[in-house]
Amino acid sequence: MNEPAVHTNPTSATPRPTADVLDIGAYEYSSTGCSYAISPASVAASAAGGSANVTVMAGAGCSWTATGNVTWVTITAGASGTGNGSVTYTVAANTGAARSGTLTIAGQTFTISQAAATTCQSAGTLDWIHGGYPTQTGIFTAEYDATPSVTPIDAVVGLSSGVQTAYTGLAAITSFDVSGYLYARNGSTYQHITTIAYAAGSTYHFRLVVDRGAHTYSAYVQVNGGVEQTLAINYAFRSEQATVGQLDTWNATTETTNATIQVCNVAITPPPRSSLADFYIDQTSVTFPGGNVGDHAAIAPEGLGGSNAVKYTNLQTWDGTPQIHLAAPLDISSVQSTDSLRISLDVSAGRTSSMYIYFNDDWKTYLVSPVLDQTGGYQTFDIPIGSTMRSQMTNSINDIYFKAGDGFPDNGTLWVDEIRFIRP
């Protein structure tokens, strides 16, 4: 007679169940009729933290416990109970990124999602406040919350290169004007597309889309979390900053007596990388053919935001053709004539110069010749491809060529950071 084998470990065996429990192999079922539920099952906590309760619903005589699974949530009351009850917990203030944690209450999972730390600074009368962010030389988005303490107020928030304590040092500027309305700087004047009144104590969320290369920006505003409104479209940087090479600091101030302007939650976001076709030096293996010109090429951590870039030194106008050879071809089969080429370049400061760019064959597949200004710093170009240019290109790119045109500095330097095919 064959009988199933039974194996036990005398040192760790679980005692057999007794009353009110039915044992079926590896499973045990309670016959006491206890069931448990909690309400709510999850909460969103502010960055400041605080205390709250969870309701436990259980049958009469049914016992339960509550335990924490993260260090920043503490159970302060109701760690155990029988029947219906409640659990009180306290969430500590968050000083970092958004986070999530759980409690186990009556066998149920209770989830707490806490917002990221709120970073705020306030400027009083004639004070200047500042904050740095990663250097931006192309297109990027800047967001911040601003709250005036009084109405009317004369206050501004502006982006700049380095810390500024004068209005003339600011490039892209939003303003709480003494008229009681919001404005943005456009070259030499303050203007607005939409008339937006402001009130003391209300928070205004600003979103600026900044194009450092074009020295323009657009501004959008949400009032107390409401619908976003357009404040400015392609406004020029303040006239004194019309050629600024980079932006890396935000600043705010007010001239109104007994008033403050509070700035919170400043966030800087570069543009998303295209899904069509991207060429980034820090993501692609490249070599530098071309003899003497290739000998002057190197990969250097001098790209946008500190990324890697190709750096060519000792270049001359119309002399030699720097070549970047891609170890793996760049697939551009999805690129259409209605798409655009986005390219970020930098050249030695001092002259306005042209740069000719070719793909796959030196001089044969001519695509574009952007003109770089003389300020130095990366300049990002979005250039329509068009049907003629697209017809000259194949479905993949193996080599990229550059030719320094008129105005290029003697023994100049060329940096190439990104080449992207984007869909507007």
N, C-alpha and C positions, 0 to 999 in steps of 0.2 A: 504494500500500500504506500503510495507516494503522498507525503504530507509537506505543506509549504514550510520552508526553513524560517525559523524565528531567530533573530540575532538581537542580543541586548548588550548594553555596556553598563556593567554594574556600578561604575563610578559616576555615571551621569544620567542614568535612566530616570524618566519622569514617572512619578507615582501614578498608579492607575486611578482614574477618576472615581469619585464616590457618588453621593446623592445628587440629584438634579442635573447630571451630565450624562449624555448618551455618547458612548465611545464606539466609533466605527473606523477601525484601522488608524490612519494618521489624523483623522478629523474628529473634533469634539464639538458638539452642539449643545448650547445651553437650553434647558427646558424651563428656565425661570420666567421667560416672557419679557426680558428687559430689552428695550431699544432706546437709542439715544439720538438726539438732534441738537444742533446749535444754531443760533441766529445772532448776528449775521455770520456768513461763512467766510467773509473777507472784508477788509476795509482798506481805504487809502488814507495814510497819515501824512500830515504836513511835515515839513523839515523841522519845525519847532518841537515836534513830539507832543506828548500829553497822555492823559489817562482816559480809559473808556471801559465799557463792560461788554461781555458776551453772555447771552442767555442760554442756559442749558435746559433741555427738556428731556426728562427721563421718568420712567414709571416709578410708582411708590416702592420704596425699598431697594431701588437699583442704585448702586454706588458707582462713583466715577472719580477720576482725578484729572488735573490739568498740569501740564509741564511745558516749559519753554524750550525752544530749540535754537535760539540765538541769544547772544549776550546783551543785545541792546533793547530787549523786551523783557520786562520783569513782571511776574504775577504777584500782585500785592494783596489780593483777597480771593477766596474761593479756590484754593489749590486742590480741594477735594470736597465731595458732597454726596448726598443721597437724595434721589428724586430730583424734582425741579430745583434749579438754583442759578447762580451767576458767577462769572469769573471777572475780576477786575485786573487790568494790566496797565502798565505804564511803558510808553515808548520814549526812549531817550532822544534828545535833539540830534539831528544828523549834521555832521560837519563835513561830509564828503559827497560822493556820488549817490544817485538813487539806489535804494536797496530793497530787498524783499526777504521776509522771514516767516516762520510759522510757529504756532502753538499747537499742541495736541490736547484737545479737550474732549473728554468722554469718548475717546477713541476716534474723534473727528479731527480733521485738519482745518485750522483757522489760519488764514494767510493775511499778512500785513505788508502792504507796499508803501514805502516811505519816500517822499520826494527828496530830491537833492538839496543840499544846503543852499540857503539863500545868501547871496553875497551882495551887500549893499554898502554904499558910501553916501554921505550927505555933505553938500557944500553950503556953507552959510554965506552971508553977505561978503562979497569980494574974495571969498575963498575959491581955490581951484582944487578939484580932486582929479585923480588920474588912475588908470589901470593899463597894464601892458597886455599884449597878446602876440601870438606868432606873426612874424613879419609877412605882410601880404603885398604882392607886387602885381597880381593879375586881377581876376574877377573873384569876389567873395561876398558873403552875406554877413552883416553885423546886426545883432539883435540886442535890445536892452529895454528895461522897464524904467520909466522916469515918473516921479511923483512930485508935483509942486506943493508947497505947504500953504501958499496963499494965492488968491486971484485978485488983481492981476499980478504977474511976476515977470521980470526980465531975466530969463535963464536960457542957457544953451547947453547942448551935449554935442561934441564934435570929435571926429577921428583925425589923427595927425601922425606925422613922423616924429617920434620922440615926445617927451613931456613938454606941454605948452602952458604958458601963463598969459597969453595974449590972444585975442580973437584972430589976429592975422595969421597965427600959426595953425589954424584949423582948416581942414580941407572939406570934408562932408559934414554939414552942420544942421541939426534940427533945433528949433527955437520955440520956447514959450514966450510969446510976445506980450508986451504991455497992453496991447489991444484986446487981449483975452482969447486970442486964436493961435493955432500952431502954424509955424512957417518952416521953410527950409532955405538954405543959402543957395543961390543960383548965380555964380560968378561974383558980381559986385553988389547984388541986392538980395533981399529976402522975399520969397514968393510962396504961393501954394496953389495947387490944382483944386483941392477940395477945401472948403471952409469948415474947419473943425474947431469948435470952441473947447476950452478946457476948464476944469473946476479944481479948486483946492482939495487936496486929499485923494483925488482920483488917480489911478495908475494908468499910464499910457505905454503900451508895448510898441516899440518902434522896430521895424525891419528895414534895413538898408541894403540894397543890392548895389555893390560898389564895383566899378570898372576902373582900376588904377591906371591901366594902359591908356584908356580913353579919357581919363580924368573926369569921369561923370559918375553920378549915382542916382538911384531912384529910392523913394522913401514911402513906407506904408505904415499905418497906425491902427492899433486896436485900442478901444477905450474900455477899460475894466473887463477885458476878455470878450468884447463884442465883435461885431463884423469888422473885418479889416477894410480901411479906407485908404485911398491913394492921396499922398501928400505931395509927391514930386515924381516926375518922370524925366530921366536923363538930364538932371540938373548938373551944371558945371561946378567943379570944385571952386572954393573961394578963390578969387583972382590971384591973391598972393601965393596960392598953392597950386597954380595951374600946371606946373611941371614937376610936382613932387614925385620922387622915385619909388617910395614905399610908404606903407601905413602900418603902424605897430602899436599905437597908443590911443585910448579914449580919454577925453577930458570933459569936465563939466564945471560950470560956475553960475553964480547969480549976482546981479548988482542991486537987487531989491533989498531995502532995509528990513531987518527982522524977518527974514524969509530963508527957506532952504529949498534946494532941489536935491532929491534923493535918486540915485541911480543904482539899479539892482540887476543881477542875472545877465551880465554882459556875455554874449556868446558869439564866437567867430566861426563861420563855416565856409570852407573852400567849396567850389562847385563840384557836384558829383561827377565821377569819371564816366565817360561815354560808354554806351553799350555797343556802339558800332565797331570801332577799332581804335585802340589806344597804343601809343608808343611812349613808355616811360623808361628812362635809363635805369632806374632802380628796380625795374621788373624784367628787363630784357638783356640778354647777353649780346654784346656787340664787339666788333673789331674795327680797326681803323686802317684800311688800305690807303694807297695814295703816295707811297714813297716819302719824300721830304715833308709833305703836308701832314701825312699820317704820323710821322715821328713827333709832331708837335701836339698830338691829341692825347687826352687823358680823361678818365672819369674822376670827377671831384664832387665833394658834398657841398656844392654851391648852387643847387637848384632852388625852386620855389619851396618855401617852408623847410629848408635844410635838406631836401632830397638830393639824390645824385644828379649830376648833369654832365654832358659832354663839354669839354673845355678845349678849344683850339687857340693856341698862342702864336705870336709872330706871323700873323696873316697880313697880306698886302692886297691892295685893290687890284682885282682882276688877275691875281697871281696865284695859280694853283686852285684845286677844287677839293675842299675837305669832304671826305666820304665816310659815312657811317654804314657799316655792313651788319645786318641783322642775322644772328645765328639761325633764327627760325623766321620764315617769311611772315609778314603781317597780313592777315587775311582781310581784304577790303571788299569782298564780294557783295556785302550788304550795303555798301556805300552808294548813294544815288547822286544824280546831278543836282538835286535840290538840297543836298546836305552841305555842310561847311567844314573847312579845315581850321582847326584851332591850333596855333603854334605859339610857344613861349620862347623868346630869344632875348639875349642881352649882349651888348657890345661895349667895348671900351668907351667911356664917356668922353665927350668933347666935340663930336661932330654928328650931324644928321647923316645917316648912311642908308643905302639900299642893300638888300640881301636877296640874292636869287636862289630859289629852291627847286630842285629837280628830284624825280623819283625814278629809280631803276636804271636809267641811262643818262650819263652825263651829257647835258645840253639837249637831249632829245625829247624828254617828257617835261616840258616847262610847265610849272603850275602857278607860281606866285612870286612876286617880288615886293615884300613889305618894306616900308621905309621906317627905320628906327630913329626915334628922336635922340637928342644929344644929352639927355639928363642922366643916363645910366640907370641900371636896375632893369629887371625883367619887364618886357612888354609883351602882352598877349594879344594876338590877332585872331579874329573870327572872319574867315574869308570864304565867300560863296564859291563853290566848285564850278557849277555851270556845266552844260552839256558838252561843250568843246573840250574842256579840261578833263571831264570824266571819260570821254571817249579815248583820250590819249593814255589813260591809265589801264593797267591790267587788273586782275582780281587779287593780286598780292604784291607786297612791296618787300624787296630784298635789300635795296640800297637807297640811301638818301644822300643827296649832294647839295653843297652850299657854295655859292660864289659871292665873294665880297665885291659889291658894286661901288659906284661913285660915292665919295665921302667917307669911305671906311678909313679909320685911323691907321697911320703907318705902324707896322709891327703890332697891329691891334689884336684884341682877344674876342672870340665869339663863344658864347655859352648857349647850348641847346638843351632845354629841359623836357618839354612835352610836345608831342605831335599827336593830335587827336582828330578823328573824323566824327563830327557830331551832327545830330539831327535837330534843327532849330525848333 
